[in-house]
């Protein structure tokens, strides 16, 4: 590992207690709608987190996903960030994804179906 990368990794280290503050849960997408008001193409999602209820999110995932295919899909999201205004809607959770080789967002999800609201440890 080169020294510059090693220094960068050391700077970004956080305490385990900091990680424990982030509440990451599995949810089931129950609704997906177009979001034409967004600056970049996106969907408005409603995600069921079990006992936490249904939360709203926005996601720039229109290149890889059709809204009809999203219904019933499990996703992973941060549920304890403050709500964020996105155009004319409020996003209550941050749906997690990573870019593929083209920069398009691929949603994170569990390998097997789990209960909505299950917490990541």
Secondary structure, 3 states (H helix, E strand, C coil): CCHHHHHHHHHCCCCHHHHHCCCEEEEEEEEEEECCCCCCCCEEEEEECHHHCEEEEEECCCCCCCHHHHCCCEEEEECCCCCEEECCEEECCEECEEECCCCCEEECCCCCCCCCCCECC
